[in-house]
Amino acid sequence: MHFYGTTGVNKKGHLEIGGADAVDLAETFGTPLYVYDVALIRERAQGFKQAFEEQNVKAQVAYASKAFSAVAMVQLAEEEGLSLDVVSGGELFTALTAGFPREKIHFHGNNKSREELEMAIDSGIGCIVVDNFYEIELLKSISMEKQPNEMNVLLRVTPGIEAHTHDYILTGQEDSKFGFDLQNGQAEKALMEVLDSPYFNVQGLHCHIGSQIFETTGFLLAAQKIVEKLAEWKNKFGFEAQVLNLGGGFGIRYTKEDEPIPPSQYVSEIIKEVKSLNEQYSLAMPEIWIEPGRSLVGDAGITLYKTGSSKDVPGIRRYLAVDGGMSDNIRPALYQAKYEAVLANKPLAKADDTVSIAGKCCESGDMLIWDLPLPNPEDEDILAVFCTGAYGYSMANNYNRLPRPAVVFVENGTAALVVKRETYDDLLRLDLPLK
Ligand SMILES: Cc1ncc(COP(=O)(O)O)c(C=O)c1O
């Protein structure tokens, strides 16, 4: 069994997280339940921030709130001195409601609506990451109407590198729905348009090369391509970027197959490369921004389920069903994501059985874990699935009209409910009768 952060086994022989007994948490708050280890989120945030501070490099570490957006989570990000990346009016509204410092909010998205952009401009957020020509026109038209102050923007570019886990692919022209292509002239055209307009202060460039990346090579290559282009643009337009945002995507350990590297290693190698490239091209060192999502909250989250029915398929497998599934964690169904789990009421018992964990939704594909070694399960065990903190609750849905789970934060033995469990009334809140 792999222990993340403050997880361990207490005197009762139960799984413990943040000093709280996981079985007690399940009893108190019900299941399925998302539990976050706050100390581990703080540790991860500090890991990224300190790596920049140690090298005296101006930086912003922006939490990509799509990984898990909730008022308390945004407030925790603020406590840790992070910036915030939002990608929709809803995430922005959450951030504003949480009282997050507006100047540290960055707004992303490949199809921001006029209403969303107006909301961002009216609330005075720190910067808009401009994704496409349509958005440039929308921003110009809003600016003409509202005459706001010059808005800070980054241009999102696709540098022709796609990274995934240990693979990175160099592509000539990246086939992506996001951003301006750096190679085919689109990015340059976009730069000229925003430089020519009185409404924009172009702070620099942004790219995001992929997710669950375990090596630094992809980030370094992306930095290379971008800085080369910036050198060209300095000569052509006298443009110098104050900010280089290299996005998120830093990998985490879901199962024993994953071997992540520490945040400090990503950061120090990125800094080294950007420094050397800027010296090579005689450019001023920009601020480096990054946007970790998964690597800040992923391994700090555990989902607790109650086990229910089981089914033996003789000679093939045994299915064990839990009281949640693809409605609270769609990642296994969506992209075959893998997880590890233990029984929270007996985490150290010998795993002499192998079961496959099924969800309760009416979909054969609603499987959470295949072939999980577990002790012989008994009625109403509590199954703890590790590393569900990113893109779990944030992708939860009401398929089969299952209410979404509650979320609790645990720290120093205290558990705080931060998102209430949905009720059946919540499910009907927007429904209207036929007549
Ligand atoms: C632009 C951007 N930044 C940051 C992230 C966060 O990625 P991760 O959670 O893998 O760190 C994403 C994820 O999709 C993204 O699209």
The ligand as an SDF file (V2000), in Angstrom:
LIG
                    3D

 16 16  0  0  0  0  0  0  0  0999 V2000
   -4.2860   25.5630  -20.2360 C   0  0  0  0  0  0  0  0  0  0  0  0
   -4.1730   24.5760  -19.1530 C   0  0  0  0  0  0  0  0  0  0  0  0
   -3.4180   24.8690  -18.0890 N   0  0  0  0  0  0  0  0  0  0  0  0
   -3.2910   24.0070  -17.0440 C   0  0  0  0  0  0  0  0  0  0  0  0
   -3.9260   22.7830  -17.0630 C   0  0  0  0  0  0  0  0  0  0  0  0
   -3.7540   21.8680  -15.8870 C   0  0  0  0  0  0  0  0  0  0  0  0
   -3.1960   20.6680  -16.2510 O   0  0  0  0  0  0  0  0  0  0  0  0
   -2.7920   19.6060  -15.1250 P   0  0  0  0  0  0  0  0  0  0  0  0
   -3.9870   19.4260  -14.2570 O   0  0  0  0  0  0  0  0  0  0  0  0
   -2.4740   18.3820  -15.8780 O   0  0  0  0  0  0  0  0  0  0  0  0
   -1.6630   20.1890  -14.3710 O   0  0  0  0  0  0  0  0  0  0  0  0
   -4.7050   22.4190  -18.1690 C   0  0  0  0  0  0  0  0  0  0  0  0
   -5.3840   21.1150  -18.2200 C   0  0  0  0  0  0  0  0  0  0  0  0
   -6.0830   20.7400  -19.0870 O   0  0  0  0  0  0  0  0  0  0  0  0
   -4.8440   23.3500  -19.2370 C   0  0  0  0  0  0  0  0  0  0  0  0
   -5.5790   23.0590  -20.3110 O   0  0  0  0  0  0  0  0  0  0  0  0
  1  2  1  0
  2  3  1  0
  2 15  2  0
  3  4  2  0
  4  5  1  0
  5  6  1  0
  5 12  2  0
  6  7  1  0
  7  8  1  0
  8  9  2  0
  8 10  1  0
  8 11  1  0
 12 13  1  0
 12 15  1  0
 13 14  2  0
 15 16  1  0
M  END
$$$$
